[in-house]
Structures are given as structure tokens and as C-alpha cells.
Amino acid sequence: MNEFQKPIFVAGHRGMVGSAIVRGLASRGYTNIVTRSRAELDLTDQAQVRAFFAKERPQEVYVAAALVGGIHANNTYPAEFIYSNLMVEANVVHESWRTGVTKLLFLGSSCIYPRLAPQPMSEDVLLTGKLEPTNEPYAIAKIAGIKLCESYNRQYGCDYRSVMPTNLYGPGDNYHPQNSHVLPAMIRRFHEAKMADAPSVVIWGTGTPKREFLYVDDLASACVHIMDLPREVYAAHTEVMSSHINIGSGEDQSIAELAELVSEVVGYRGAIQYDTSKPDGTPRKLLDISRIRQLGWMPRVPLREGIAKAYEDFRSEELVA
């Protein structure tokens, strides 16, 4: 078996991130990509996960499966967010170890960092302050995932790596009117306002918080890049108990600036208003991406181009629906 024929399990392949990783692996020539839908394999069920790993014996694993959502979803379903994410990562990491998986990549989230962390946020600010309350259960689960990987590395000599993506968007995103993240929610809202010829669009919060965004196929390229690094190279750029690597664009903009940009791309010509009674969330979230840059990766898709691609994806989903 050559390098490109080894079995690689992408957990969560139907999600935005997982599907992008599948595209990224395929574009690099990997031909044995193992996937399972949620109906075929419940990753929160330890017995099912154990049976799957015992049968399929993947050599590499990407843990892109997660229950995700925006402020509203995190606030409304905190128990589901912490339980589901803890169970998925614990089952997948443990069974990877039991069956001898050679490499694993765990995907976290920039919300693992303290709410008021110095900007841009470097990897070493993890666990140095309080988390953003609106998504604390999800963040705790993601921190646990990093520590799972580090603990199995320390105790069993595994090669399990972690990446912390910034806010993602692109093909396969969730455009739900309440439970989606800020950028896809804006795409839907501005599109619907355009179609209805509405005089204005209301955005949650003050518009002042700043956010960083990364096109999901850029994230996928970073994930495959990191997994393909020799173990000694990854180890030289991380620490045993601080082994995660930030993945972002290195630039941020205010929610108000983002709203203007989405409005332009969608072609909406009405007014933009702000509902200041709604929460802003974290004031600013910008990742320090110097570590991944030193490892030879840079994002390729500019924000405006990415939003245009995302809008095209939204329109295609709308037509199918």
C-alpha cells in the first residue's frame, strides 16, 4: 500500500469542515477516505465506535465531528453541546489508541481562549482566564479534546495533534435563521431582505465586536498540511502540554464592516440597523497565526471572494430546497 492508499477516517464528513477535509484529501491524491453518516455510526455511542474502529482499522483520523452553533444555539442547548462533544472526542480518541491509529487531528475552536485574552490570541493563553459565558460548555468540551490528545501522547506515545480554527464559513455551512453563526446568518438575512425588498435589516448587537473569518477550504488545506508534517517538525513547533496550533486568516473586521460587505455581495440596497438589546459576545477574537505560518501555510481565499462563494452555495441550497 502506498502513502495515498492508506485508510483515513474523516469523522463528521457531511459537515462543513469534514466535507472540506474530504475535498482537501482527495485533491492531494488520497484515495481511501473512510466516512460514515450519523445514521450509520453514532459517535456518541462507545460500543458503535469500538466496533467501527475494530473493523475498519484506519491509519489516520480527522475529528471534524461536532455539535456546533452560534450564540443562540449555545445558550439554548448547553447540556447538548457539552455532552455530545465530550462523548464524540472521548470515544474517537480512545478507540484510535486501542486500534493503533498512527496520526489523529482534533479540530477545536477559537472560543477555547479566555473572553478577554490579549489580541491576537496566541496558543499559550489557553486556560489563563474566564471563558465567554455564552459558549462556555462548548469551549470546555473543546479544551477537553486538546487535553485528551496531549494525555494520550504523554502516556502512550501517540501522535495526536490539534488545531484551533477561527470563525469558518463556506460551502456546506448552516444557514438556519436562529442557530447559525454570524456570517451565514447575515447571508440569509440580507438575501431574504433583498428578495422581499425590505427597507432595512436588523443585526444583533452593537456592530462593534471584531471577528476573524477563514474560508473552510483554507482550513482543510491547513489540516492536511499539519497532518502531513513529520512528527519531529510538529513537535519542534509545539509543546507537550500546549500542542495545539491556531488556524486563521490573521485579519479581523467589525461586525458592522462585515454586514456592509455581505450586503454588497448579496446586492441588498436597504438600511442596516443594530439591535443593541441583543448580546455582542466576545469583544474581539483574532488568532495569532505565526506558528502555522512558520510551518509553511498561508490562507489563499480573500474574504470578499469567500463570501461570494458562500452566497453562491446558499443560493444553490435554496434552489434545491
N, C-alpha and C positions, 0 to 999 in steps of 0.2 A: 504493500500500500504506500503510495507516495503521499507527500505532505498535504496535497489538496484533496485527497480522498478520505482523510480521517473523519470519523463521525463527530459532528459538532452540534450540540443541543442548544437551541435558542428558546429559552423559556419565555413565553409571552409574545410569540411571533406574530400574533394578529394585532397587537397594539401598535401605536405609532412608532415607538422606539424599536420594538422587536422586529417589526416588518422592515424598518430601515436597516437594521443589522443584517437581516437575511439578504436584502439587496446589496449591502456592502460586501458581505462574504462572497456572494455569487459573482459580483463584479471583479473580485480578486481571483476567481477561479476555483473556489471551494465548491465541491460537487456533492458532498454527503452531509447536507444540513438536515438535522432531525428536528421535527416540530410536532406538537400536539395541541389541539384546541382544548379549551376548558372543559368541553363536554367529554373529550377523550381522556383527559388527565386533570384531576383536581389537585393542584399543587399544595393545597392546604391539608390534604389527606396523606398522612405519613405512609400508610400501607400502600396506597396507589403509587406514590413517588418511589418507594423502595422497590416495588415490582417493576416499574418502568426502568429504573437505572440498572437493575439486575439483568434485565432482558436486553436493553439497547447498548449498554456499556459505552457511552460517549467518551471521547478523549478530552474534549473541551466543552465548557458550558458558559453561556451568557445568561445571566439572571436579569432579564428585562421584564419579567412578570411582576406586576404590582397593581394595587388598587390606588388610583390617583384621582385628584380633583382640585378645584380651586378653593378659595376661602369659604364659600357657602357649603360646599360638599364636606370639607374638613370639619367645619363647625357642626354640621348636622349629623354626621356619621362617625364620630371619633372612635367609638368602640370597633366598628368595622375596619377602619383604617389601620389601627394598631394591631388588631388580631390577625387580619388577613395577611398583612405584610410580614409580621413576625413569623407566622406559620410557613409561608412560602419560602422565605430565605432560610429558615432553620432546616426545613425538610430537604431543600435542594442542596444546600452546602453539606449537610451531614451525609446524604446519600452519595454525593460526589466523592467525598472522602472514602466512604465504605467501598466504593467500586473502583477506586484508583484513577479518578479523573486527573489528568496531568495539569490542566490550567482551567481556572474559572475567573470570570469577570462579573463582579457585582455592581449594579448601577444604583447609585443613591440619588441625592437631590441637594441642591444648594441650601435648602431650608434646614439642613443639619447644623448650620452655623448660628451662633448667637444673634439675636434680633438686632443688637446694636454693635455688632462686630466692626472693627476698623475696616475701612474700604480702601482698595479692593481686598476681598477676604482671601487670605492665604490658607493653605491646608492646616497650618498649625494653630489656628484659632478655634478648632473643634474643642468643645467641652470647656470653654473658657468663660461662658456667660449664659444667661437665660435665653431660651428659645422664644420664637414668635408664638404667642398663645393660640392663635387661630389654627395652626397646623402642628402643634407640639406632638400629638400622638403619632402622626405620620413621621415626623422628624426623628422621634425616639426609635421607631422601628428601623428607619434607615441607618441611624447610628449603630444600632444593634447589628445590622448586616455587615457593616465595616468591621466591627469588633469580632463578629463570627469568623470572618475571613482571616483576620490577624491572629485570632486564637488558634485556628486550625493550622495556620502557617507555623506558629510558635511551637505548638505541641506535637504536630505530626509531620512537619516539614513540607506542607503543601505549598503550591504556588497559586494562591488565590489573590486576585487583585481587585481594586475598587476604583471607580471613577465617580466624580460628583458633577453631573451636568447642571448647567444653568437652566433658565426657562426655555423650554423647547417648543417648536411649532413645525408644521409642515404636513405632508400627506398622511392621512390616517388619524388626524387629530380629532378630538372630541369637541363638537360644536354645540353641545347642549346649552340651552339658554340660561340655566342656573348652575349646572355642575361642571362647567368647563373652566379652563384657565383664561387669563385676561385677553391674550391676543386672539385666540379662536372665538371667544365670546364677542370681541369687538367686530371681527369679520362678519359674524352672523348678524349682529345688531345693525351695523351700517348697511349691510346688504338688504335686510328687511326694510330698513327705513328708506332706502333708495327705491325699492320695489313699491312701497306704499306712498312714496312721495311725502314722507313725514317731514314736518318743519324742523324737528330737532331730534338729537339722540342724547340720551342721558347716560353718563358714565359714572360708575360707583366711585365714591371718594372725592378727594380734592384735586386729583390730577398731578400732584407734586411728587409722589414716590417715584424712584427711578428703578428701572428694571433692565436686565441684560437678556438678550434673546439669541438663540442659536438654532439654525435650520437643522432638522433632525437627521438629514443625511450627512451633514458635517459631523454630528455626534457619532454616527455609525462609523464613519471613516476613522475617527479618533479611537473608538473602541477596538476596532480591528488592528489599528496601528499599535495600540498598547499591548494587545494580546500577542502580537507577533514579535514584540521585543524579547530579546534574550533575557533570561531570568536575572543575570548579573547586572544588566543595564537597568532594568526596573528597580532592582534593589539599591543601585547606586544613587538613584534619584528620589528614593523614599526612605522611610524609617520603619523599623519593625512594628512599632505601635503608632505609627502615623503613615499608613501605607497608601492612602487614597490620593487621587490626582484630580484636580479641578479641570473641567472641560467647559469652555465658554468662548465668547467672541472677543472678550476683552474691552467691550464698549457697552455703555448703557444710555438710556434716554428716559425722560419722564413719561408718565402715563399720558399726560396731555400731548406730548410730542408724538407718542405712539398713535394716539387717537387721530391726530391730524394726518399722519402718514397712512393709516388704514383707510381713513375717509377718502384720501386722494386716490389710493389704489383701487378702491371699490367704485369710486366715481360718485360719491354722495356729496351733495352741494348744500345741505342744510346746516343748521347751527349745532354746536356741541356744548352740552350743559353738564354740570357736575353735581351729583347728589352727595353733599358733604355729610349727610346723616349716616352714610354707609362707611364701613371701615376701610382704612387705607392698607392695612397690613404693614409689613416691614418697610421702614422709610427708604432704604436703599439696599440692593443686592447686586453687587458686582464682584465677580470672581477674579482672583489673581491667577492668571494662566501661564505664569512664567515657567512653571515646572513642565507642563506639556509642550510648551514652545521649545524648551531645551532638549526635549526628546524628539524634536523634528516634525511637529504637527502644527498646522495653522488652518483656521476655517477658511472656506472658499466662497460661500454664498452671502452677498451683502443683504442687509435687512429688507430693503425695498424689493429686491428681486425675490427674496424668500417669501415675503408677504404676497406678492403677485402669484407665485406658485401655489401658496396655501389657498388663496382665494379661488384659483382655478380648481384645486382639489375640492373645496367646499361646493363650488358650483356643480361639479361632476357628481358629488354625493347627493346634492339636492335634486338633480335631474333623475338620478336612479330612484330616489325616494318618491 
